[in-house]
C-alpha cells in the first residue's frame, strides 16, 4: 500500500481519519472522485 508520512488535517484524508485509532479502517473520496480505502497502522505527532 501507500504510506503517508505527513498530511493536512483539513485535507480529504485528514478529515476522514480524524479521531481514528491504530487498526481502524475507513475510506474517503479524493478531489478527483476516486475512493481510497485506508487503514491506520501507526500514529505519531509531527515535529518540525
ABEGO torsion letter per residue (X at the ends): XBBBABBBAABAAAAAABGBBBGBBBBBBBAAGBBBBBBBABBBBBBX
